[in-house]
Amino acid sequence: MVRKCIFPVAGYGTRFLPATKSMPKEMLTVVNKPLVQYGVEEALAAGMTDIGFVTGRGKRAIHDHFDISYELEHQIAGTSREARLAGIREVIEKGKFSSTRQKSMKGLGHAILTGELLVGNEPFGVILADDLCFGEGASVMQQLLDVHNYYGQSVVAIQEVPEDQISKFGVIDGTEIEPGLYRVSGMVEKPNPEDAPSNLAIIGRYILTPDIFDILRNTPPGANGEVQITDALLTQAKKGRVLALKFKGRRFDCGSVDGFVEATNFVYQNLYLKDKQ
């Protein structure tokens, strides 16, 4: 059983300055809930109850959000506003939260390696909170988990992207072994469109086997001088141990202003208004 999920949340969120000057980008709210809470709820729904944050400076608000605020609860006790805390109370009760600090920003691979202390020697999930995902039927993490439970290998979420967007992603090469499921044979981090092996881009959902940590320790810096998780996954893929799932659902790039606004409109129209009815 995959019990643990890592959230790399040490980034600066510079595309949202000045809003993120003193507030973590993961705490930006899509309607009335911060991005990171959506991700944690997705992990919990997939049975991943041990939540680990790989943090950096200025991220205290994330820890506080997943803790009880006695003063706030006292102030609104017995009022209609108390019901607004029901969702986060449930999250706090279901989850176990821990954190470790990434001392310097050396890439997603380095962030995941920093989280080894929180994971140990077992498979684990990784969620990038600024990729906001809504699965069709099962959540995206649950879809990945179903594949991992059957094959026992690392699994990444993928989606088709337009040619002019390919250079923003890690892109896979592979063979389709079931409808929407690929055995990965190659990966390229942020390729030029003409060099991309496909239009299948990796998005911010992973289930990784624990041998990834030793691989990351021996992975030299790649694109932008950072330790890339795609480079480490490529090592696994060369041994036939990485699968990629074209997930069913929608994904919003909330690391960009345009994607964040699109996500806000979607949640307001499809979730928030329905919950009020």
C-alpha positions as CSV (number, residue, x, y, z in Angstrom):
1,M,0.0,0.0,0.0
2,V,1.2,3.5,-0.9
3,R,0.8,5.5,2.3
4,K,3.0,8.5,1.8
5,C,2.8,11.5,-0.5
6,I,5.4,14.2,-0.9
7,F,4.6,17.8,-1.7
8,P,7.5,19.9,-3.0
9,V,6.5,23.4,-1.9
10,A,9.8,25.2,-1.6
11,G,9.5,27.3,-4.8
12,Y,9.2,31.1,-4.8
13,G,6.2,31.5,-7.1
14,T,7.7,34.4,-8.9
15,R,5.1,34.4,-11.7
16,F,2.6,35.7,-9.1
17,L,4.6,38.5,-7.6
18,P,3.9,40.6,-5.7
19,A,1.2,38.4,-4.2
20,T,3.8,35.7,-3.4
21,K,6.3,38.0,-1.9
22,S,5.3,37.0,1.6
23,M,2.8,34.3,1.0
24,P,3.5,30.8,-0.4
25,K,2.1,30.3,-3.9
26,E,0.6,27.0,-2.7
27,M,-1.6,29.0,-0.4
28,L,-3.2,31.0,-3.3
29,T,-6.9,30.3,-3.2
30,V,-9.0,28.8,-6.0
31,V,-12.3,30.3,-4.9
32,N,-12.3,29.5,-1.2
33,K,-9.6,26.8,-0.8
34,P,-5.8,27.0,-1.2
35,L,-4.1,25.1,-3.9
36,V,-2.2,22.8,-1.6
37,Q,-5.4,21.7,0.2
38,Y,-6.9,20.5,-3.1
39,G,-3.7,18.4,-3.6
40,V,-3.8,17.0,0.0
41,E,-7.4,16.1,-0.4
42,E,-6.5,14.2,-3.6
43,A,-3.8,12.3,-1.8
44,L,-6.0,11.4,1.2
45,A,-8.8,10.2,-1.2
46,A,-6.2,7.8,-2.6
47,G,-5.4,6.4,0.8
48,M,-2.1,8.4,1.2
49,T,-2.5,9.6,4.8
50,D,1.2,10.5,5.5
51,I,1.7,13.9,4.0
52,G,5.2,15.3,3.7
53,F,6.0,18.9,2.8
54,V,9.5,19.7,1.3
55,T,9.5,23.4,2.3
56,G,11.7,26.4,2.1
57,R,11.9,29.8,3.7
58,G,8.6,31.7,4.2
59,K,6.3,28.6,4.1
60,R,5.0,28.6,7.6
61,A,1.4,29.4,6.4
62,I,1.3,25.9,4.9
63,H,2.0,24.3,8.2
64,D,-0.5,26.5,10.0
65,H,-3.2,25.7,7.5
66,F,-3.0,22.0,8.4
67,D,-3.1,22.7,12.1
68,I,-6.0,23.6,14.5
69,S,-6.5,27.3,15.0
70,Y,-8.0,27.4,18.5
71,E,-8.5,31.1,18.6
72,L,-10.4,31.2,15.2
73,E,-12.5,28.2,16.2
74,H,-13.4,29.8,19.5
75,Q,-14.4,33.0,17.8
76,I,-16.8,31.4,15.3
77,A,-18.1,28.5,17.5
78,G,-21.9,28.3,17.3
79,T,-22.2,30.6,14.3
80,S,-23.0,29.8,10.7
81,R,-19.4,30.4,9.7
82,E,-18.3,27.3,11.7
83,A,-19.5,25.0,9.0
84,R,-16.9,26.6,6.6
85,L,-14.1,24.8,8.5
86,A,-15.7,21.3,8.1
87,G,-13.6,20.4,5.1
88,I,-10.2,21.4,6.5
89,R,-11.1,19.8,9.9
90,E,-11.7,16.5,8.1
91,V,-8.4,16.8,6.3
92,I,-6.5,17.5,9.6
93,E,-8.2,14.5,11.2
94,K,-7.4,12.1,8.3
95,G,-3.9,13.1,7.6
96,K,-0.5,13.0,9.4
97,F,1.7,15.9,8.5
98,S,5.5,16.3,8.5
99,S,8.0,18.4,6.8
100,T,11.7,18.9,5.9
101,R,13.4,21.9,4.4
102,Q,15.1,22.1,1.0
103,K,18.1,24.3,1.8
104,S,18.6,25.5,-1.8
105,M,16.5,25.3,-5.0
106,K,18.2,22.7,-7.1
107,G,15.3,21.3,-9.0
108,L,12.4,18.9,-8.6
109,G,14.7,15.9,-8.4
110,H,16.6,17.5,-5.6
111,A,13.4,18.4,-3.8
112,I,12.2,14.8,-4.0
113,L,15.5,13.5,-2.8
114,T,15.3,15.9,0.2
115,G,12.0,14.2,1.0
116,E,13.7,10.8,1.5
117,L,13.8,11.4,5.2
118,L,10.0,11.5,5.2
119,V,9.5,8.5,3.0
120,G,11.9,5.8,3.9
121,N,12.2,2.6,1.8
122,E,8.7,2.3,0.3
123,P,6.8,3.6,-2.8
124,F,5.3,7.0,-2.5
125,G,3.3,9.6,-4.3
126,V,4.4,13.1,-5.4
127,I,2.0,15.9,-6.0
128,L,2.9,19.3,-7.4
129,A,0.2,21.6,-5.9
130,D,0.2,24.1,-8.7
131,D,-1.0,21.4,-11.1
132,L,-4.6,21.4,-10.1
133,C,-6.3,18.1,-11.3
134,F,-9.8,16.9,-11.3
135,G,-10.2,13.2,-12.3
136,E,-13.2,11.7,-14.1
137,G,-14.5,9.1,-11.7
138,A,-11.4,8.4,-9.7
139,S,-8.9,11.1,-8.8
140,V,-5.7,11.3,-10.9
141,M,-3.6,9.9,-8.0
142,Q,-6.0,7.1,-7.6
143,Q,-5.8,6.3,-11.3
144,L,-2.0,6.2,-11.0
145,L,-2.2,4.1,-7.8
146,D,-4.4,1.5,-9.6
147,V,-1.7,1.1,-12.3
148,H,1.1,0.9,-9.7
149,N,-0.7,-1.6,-7.6
150,Y,-1.0,-3.9,-10.7
151,Y,2.5,-3.5,-12.1
152,G,4.5,-2.5,-9.1
153,Q,6.5,0.2,-11.0
154,S,6.9,3.9,-11.1
155,V,4.0,5.7,-12.8
156,V,3.8,9.2,-14.1
157,A,0.7,11.1,-15.3
158,I,0.8,12.4,-18.9
159,Q,-1.4,14.5,-21.2
160,E,-1.3,15.5,-24.8
161,V,-0.1,19.1,-25.2
162,P,0.0,21.5,-28.2
163,E,3.3,21.7,-30.1
164,D,3.9,25.3,-28.9
165,Q,3.7,24.1,-25.2
166,I,6.0,21.1,-25.4
167,S,9.1,23.1,-24.4
168,K,7.6,23.7,-20.9
169,F,7.4,20.0,-20.0
170,G,9.2,16.7,-19.7
171,V,8.1,14.6,-22.6
172,I,8.0,10.8,-22.9
173,D,8.7,8.3,-25.6
174,G,7.2,4.9,-25.2
175,T,4.9,2.1,-26.4
176,E,1.2,1.9,-25.7
177,I,0.6,-1.4,-23.9
178,E,-3.0,-0.7,-22.9
179,P,-5.4,2.1,-24.0
180,G,-3.9,5.2,-22.5
181,L,-1.0,3.4,-20.7
182,Y,2.5,3.5,-22.0
183,R,5.7,1.7,-21.2
184,V,8.3,4.5,-21.2
185,S,11.5,4.0,-23.1
186,G,12.7,7.6,-23.2
187,M,12.2,11.0,-21.6
188,V,13.4,14.5,-22.5
189,E,13.2,17.5,-20.2
190,K,11.8,20.6,-21.9
191,P,12.8,19.8,-25.5
192,N,12.4,22.0,-28.5
193,P,9.3,21.0,-30.4
194,E,11.3,19.6,-33.3
195,D,13.3,17.4,-30.9
196,A,10.4,16.1,-28.8
197,P,9.8,12.3,-29.1
198,S,6.0,12.8,-28.7
199,N,3.4,15.3,-27.6
200,L,2.8,13.4,-24.3
201,A,3.9,15.6,-21.5
202,I,4.5,14.7,-17.8
203,I,2.4,16.7,-15.4
204,G,2.6,17.0,-11.6
205,R,1.5,13.6,-10.4
206,Y,3.9,10.7,-9.8
207,I,4.1,7.4,-7.9
208,L,7.7,6.4,-7.5
209,T,9.5,3.3,-6.2
210,P,12.1,3.9,-3.5
211,D,15.1,3.1,-5.6
212,I,14.6,6.5,-7.2
213,F,16.5,8.0,-4.2
214,D,19.7,6.2,-5.0
215,I,19.3,7.1,-8.7
216,L,18.8,10.8,-7.8
217,R,21.9,10.8,-5.6
218,N,23.9,9.8,-8.7
219,T,22.1,12.0,-11.2
220,P,24.2,15.0,-12.3
221,P,22.5,18.4,-12.8
222,G,20.7,18.6,-16.1
223,A,18.6,21.3,-17.7
224,N,19.0,24.8,-16.0
225,G,21.7,23.3,-13.8
226,E,19.1,21.5,-11.7
227,V,18.6,17.8,-10.7
228,Q,15.7,16.7,-12.9
229,I,13.3,14.0,-11.9
230,T,13.0,13.1,-15.6
231,D,16.7,12.2,-15.8
232,A,16.3,9.9,-12.8
233,L,13.1,8.4,-14.3
234,L,15.0,7.8,-17.5
235,T,17.4,5.6,-15.7
236,Q,14.5,3.5,-14.4
237,A,12.8,3.6,-17.9
238,K,15.9,2.0,-19.5
239,K,15.3,-1.0,-17.3
240,G,11.6,-1.1,-18.3
241,R,10.4,0.1,-14.9
242,V,8.4,3.3,-15.7
243,L,4.8,3.5,-16.9
244,A,2.9,6.6,-18.1
245,L,-0.8,7.0,-17.8
246,K,-2.9,9.3,-19.9
247,F,-5.2,10.2,-17.1
248,K,-8.9,10.8,-17.4
249,G,-9.8,14.3,-16.1
250,R,-8.8,17.9,-16.3
251,R,-5.6,19.6,-15.3
252,F,-5.0,23.3,-14.8
253,D,-1.6,25.0,-14.7
254,C,-2.1,27.1,-11.6
255,G,1.6,28.1,-11.8
256,S,0.6,30.6,-14.5
257,V,-1.9,33.4,-14.1
258,D,-4.0,32.3,-17.1
259,G,-4.3,28.8,-15.8
260,F,-5.1,30.0,-12.3
261,V,-7.9,32.2,-13.6
262,E,-9.2,29.3,-15.8
263,A,-9.2,27.0,-12.7
264,T,-11.0,29.5,-10.6
265,N,-13.8,29.9,-13.1
266,F,-14.0,26.1,-13.5
267,V,-14.2,25.5,-9.7
268,Y,-16.7,28.3,-9.2
269,Q,-19.0,27.1,-11.9
270,N,-18.7,23.4,-11.4
271,L,-18.0,22.8,-7.7
272,Y,-18.7,25.9,-5.6
273,L,-22.1,26.8,-6.9
274,K,-23.2,23.2,-6.8
275,D,-22.1,22.9,-3.1
276,K,-24.2,26.0,-2.2
277,Q,-27.4,24.5,-3.7
